[in-house]
């Protein structure tokens, strides 16, 4: 989902995030990415990207993650228009078989904390209609979960970032069962370089700066810093 070279990210806070950092003092957050370049025609390079986030141990005292924002350098762009599209309604209704061949662009895993236990989650990522990226989240125990999280691609005005991938966690993941909230613990996802949903016309030897931000339901946020490089 986010792009960078193998490296450990430094976590820093924004706004009220000093408190957020303190809440995670027993855990660790890191973003690391690996990038692999491959010619994809017209002088473009396909980028393989992965994001890893590790938060603190399970605790109901932690704020719940509500948004995940990923920032992409201006030299990198998505190639969604060149790939088959998956309809989010069909994905929700039929699961992975509802998406056309070639539309899956990545995969991963995650863990959440609900009902006093840790639940493993499977992540399947698809190229969505227009400027979007679909993540199909599947879990079975202790709660049955099959839900689509749709990420929107926007273009921030000014600055060094050309695109922002913004994901809002739906209510079905924030509260899988009535009055039983859930917390994000870990996230490990990869956009496949073979598919090349992210592409660049150049691979600078010193890589790019990269950033992500988690937003919490209580208004706090936590920033992650990472770097991007082509292998």
N, C-alpha and C positions, 0 to 999 in steps of 0.2 A: 504494500500500500504506500509506504513512504520509501524513498530511495536513499541509499547511502552505502559507503564502504564499511567493511567490518570494523566497528569501532564502538566504544561504550559512550553513550550520550550523557551529557551533564544535565541534570534536572535543575531547573530554576523556576521561581514563581513569578506570576504577574498579578497585579491588583492585590487581592487578598491571599495570594498564593504562598506567602510566608507561612501562613497557618496551614495551608494544604501540604506544604513541604514537611512541616512538623508532624502532621498527621501520618505522613508516610515515612517517618524517620526510622521505623523499624523495618521498612521494606526497601526496595530499590527500583528505580525506574530507569530503563535504558532503551534507547532506540539505536538499532544497528541495521545497516542495510548492506546488501551485496549487489553489485551491478555487473552485468556481463554484457558486452557489446557484440552485436552481430549485424552485418549489413542487411538492410531490409528494402533496398531499392531507393533510388533518388538520393543516394548519399546519406541516408538515415541509418542510425544505429538503434537496435532494439535494446531496451533497458530492462534488466531483471531486478526487481526491488523487493525488499522484505522489511517488515517492521516488527520489533519485539518490545513489548512493554511488560514489566513486572512491578506490580504494586505491593503494598504491605500484606501481611498475613490477614486472614479473614477477621473482620471486626465490624459490628454494627455501628461503631462510633465513626467509621469513615464515611465521607460523602459519596453518593452514587455518581458514577460517570454518566453524563447526559449527552455530551457532544465530543466528537473526535475530529479535529481539523488537521489536515496534512497540507504542507506548503511545498510547491514544486518550483525549482528555479526557472527563470524565463527562457532558458535554452532548451528546456524539456517540454514536450507537449503530449497530449493523449492522441491516440490514433483510433478512437472509437468509431469514427465515421467509416473507417476502412474494414471494420470487422462485423460479423453477424451480430444482430441485436437480440437480447432476451427480453420478453415482455414480463414486467414485474408481476402482473396479475396471474399469468400462466405459471410463473415460477412459484408463487404463493400457493396456487391451487394444485399443481402437479409435481412440485419439487424439481429436482435437477432434470428429469426427463422432459420437462416442459420447455426447455431451452434448446435452440438449434445447435447443431454441431459447429464447433469453432467459436462459440460465444463465451465459453468459460475462459477466463483470463487469469485465474489465480486460485489459491486455496490457503487454508491455514487452520489454526485451532485456537481455542480460548478457554478460560475457566471463569465461572461466576460463583458467587456465594449466595445461597438462598436456603431457607428452611433449616439453617444450622449446618449445612453440608456444602461441599464444593462440587459443582456440576461441570463436567467437561462438555465443551461445545465444538462442533465441527463447522468450519467456515468454507463456503464455496463462493467464488467471486465471478461475476458475469458482466459482460458489456451491456449496459442498459440503453434505452432509447434516448436520443438527444445527447446532451452532456451529462451522463450519469454513470454510476458504477454500482452494481447490485451485489450485496453480500447476503447469501442465504445461510442463516444461522440455524443449526440443528442440535438439539439436545434431547436426552431421554430420561435421565434419572438425576435428581428426584422429580423433576418436572418435564413433561413432554413439550418441546419447543420446536416449532418450524415457522420461522418468520423471516421476512425480507427486510433488510436495512438498505435504504437507497441513499447513495452518496451523490451530492450535486457538485459539479465542477464549475467554479466561478473564476473570474479574472480580477484579482485585486488591483486597484488603481495605484500606480507608482510602486516604488520599492523594487527589490531584487527578485520577487517571486512572480512568476507568470501565471500560475494557477493555484487555486486552493480546492482541495477535496474535503468537503464538509459532510459529516455523518451525524445525524441526530438519532440517538437510541430511542426506539419506539417504546410506548407504554408496556407492550407485551414482554419486553426484556427488562424494563425497569421494575415491573411488578408482575412476575409470571403468574402468580395467584393473588386473588384479592387480599390486600393488607399483608402481603409477604413480599417485601422489596428484595431486590438483588443488587449485588455489587460486582463490578469488574475486578478481577484479580490479575489475570494474565492475558496477553494477546500476542499471537505469533502468526503473521500472514505474509504471503509472498505473491507478487504479481509476476507471472511467468515471462521470462525474457524470450522464450520460444514464440509466444504469441505476440509480444511487443505492443501491449496496450499503451505503454509509455515509450516515447522515442525521442532521439536527439540528433541533430545534424552534426554534433561535435562531441568529443569526449576529452575534455581538458585534462592534462596530466596531474593537476593538483586537485581535481574534483570540484564539487560545489558545496556551498553551505546548504543546510537542510533544517527544517524545523517542523514540529508538530505541537499541538496543544490539546489537552484534555479539559473539558468544561464540566463542572459538577452541578448537581441539582440545587445546591445551596448558593450558587453564584460564584464560587471560587473557581480558580483555574490552575493548571499546572503545565508549564512549558517544558518541552524536551528539545535539546539541541543535538544535531547529528551532522555528519558529512556525507557527501556523495562522491563516488569515484568509479570510473570504469575499470574493470579488471583486464 
